[in-house]
Every structure is written in C-alpha cells, then in structure tokens.
Amino acid sequence: MNNSLPITHDSHVHSLISCDSTASIDAMCASAIAKGFERICFTEHFDMNPKDSGFQYFNPERYSREIRQAREKYSGRLTVLRGIEFSEPHSYPAEFEKFQRMDFDFILCSVHWFADQWIAEKDILLRYSLEAIFEMYYGEVMKTVALGGFDALAHIDFPKRYLGRTHEPADMIDEILGEIVRRDIALELNSSPLRKGNSEPYPSDSICRRYSAQGGRKVTVGSDAHSEDEIGKDFDRLWDVVSRHGFRIVSFINRRGEFCTPPACTPNTHPPP
C-alpha cells in the first residue's frame, strides 16, 4: 500500500552496512518507492565500544559505493541520503570530530550504553533498579547533547523499548530538551517501539509536551527500520504526534535542514549545530 500520509520520507533506516540488518540498500530503496516515499536516509551504525557487536563493523568505502549506486539507479524516483548513527559521541570525541568532517547528509546521535552496560542486556534489572537505569542513561544522553555537533538526537527514551516500563526524571529531561533547543538540534520521533510491543513511540507524549514547552518544534521522523517491511511502519502514529504538538518535520541534506511539513520542503535558516 502506498504511503498516503503527509510524511514523505523516512530519516532513520539501516541496511546490511549495519551489523544488525541483512537488508541491502537496493532492497530498502525499492521498498521505499513502493510505499510512496520521496526520500530515504540511511543512518548506519557506528559503534566505538569494543563490547558492542558493531565494533569495527562499519565499512565506509562499501557504504559510499552502494549509496552512489542506489542514487544512480533510483535517480528521479527517490532521494537517497547518506547518514550515520554515531553512538556515545561524548565518549569518543576525536573519532566523532573526524565524522563531522565527512560528507554525510545527516548525523544522528544516540546512546546505547551506560556504565559499560548495554541497555538491552536481559539481566540488567537484576543489577540496577528501573529508576537507576534511566537516570544513568539520561546522564549519558546529557553528555552527548552537551558535546553537540550533530543534527538530531535519536530515541531519547530508548530503554523503555527493552524494559517495557519507563521512568522520566523531570529535571534531567528538561535539561536535555532545553539544551537541544538552544543548540538547534532536532528531536527524533521514532516509531520502532510500537512494533516491539510498546504502546507509544519515542518519545513519550509527556516528553513531547516538555519539548514543546521549551520552545522545541523541530523533529525528524524515522522508523528505525532494519528490514524492507519496516520502512515507514506506524508513521500514522508519528503524524498524530506532529499534529497534536505543532511540531515541524525536518529532513537533512548535506547537513542542512529542510522543513518538510506539507505542502513543500523549505530550507531551514539555521546552520548545522
């Protein structure tokens, strides 16, 4: 079924360039076209933590080559964007600085690790309370945001996808949201928790309200797809969030944001953060 929503692009997808996907870039692009999307942005994982399964997996030469091939093949039918999802950039500032100088369209940053723990470890709740997990996690997110230099913050309340519950320390969340607004960093709306059994996307409605109260309006939209069928999944729910809070959807090309809420994309007047 073709996409009939006002959302014309998916700004967070992974292919086999990431360690946790087996889908080719070509197949992902063909699926995006079949679903009626105009743009797709690959945000392949880059992980520096030696304990992470993605450590030393990323191949920039192969990535560039396959993006170039996709752009040639789908020219005029789909805008194919080359992004990166850089994990814990505050822990690896020298490497992150190198990536900032590369020719990515979009830099998405995220936190998957804290206190040398992978958030999805099955026994993590045996070692820490739910409150402690979220508070340590948000402490790392604040370090990432304080570093800056990226375009959007991915899945701000990430642990809930795996823990099935959430904890929202208001002071920490408000500090993070205030800083991304000050730095003109977009907040990502991410639909992946919905297909994992959660009742709401990232972020929660309460975090969205806090973002709006801080003056935040700029959001990216992504499925966090790792297979062709997940592209644009549950975007009707993301559009509900955009509409309810008065957010503006932004897409990045050459690190420059374009507002893509209908009827057309228009340049963002702010430079990259």
Secondary structure, 3 states (H helix, E strand, C coil): CCCCCCCCEEEEECCCCCCCCCCCHHHHHHHHHHCCCCEEEEEEEECCCCCCCCCCCCCHHHHHHHHHHHHHHCCCCCEEEEEEEEECHHHCHHHHHHHHCCCCCEEEEECCEECCEECCCCCHHHHCCHHHHHHHHHHHHHHHHHHCCCCEECCCCCCHHHHCCCCCCHHHHHHHHHHHHHCCCEEEEECHHHHHCCCCCECCHHHHHHHHHCCCCEEEEECCECCHHHCCCCHHHHHHHHHHHCCEEEEEECCEEEECCCCCCEECCCCCC
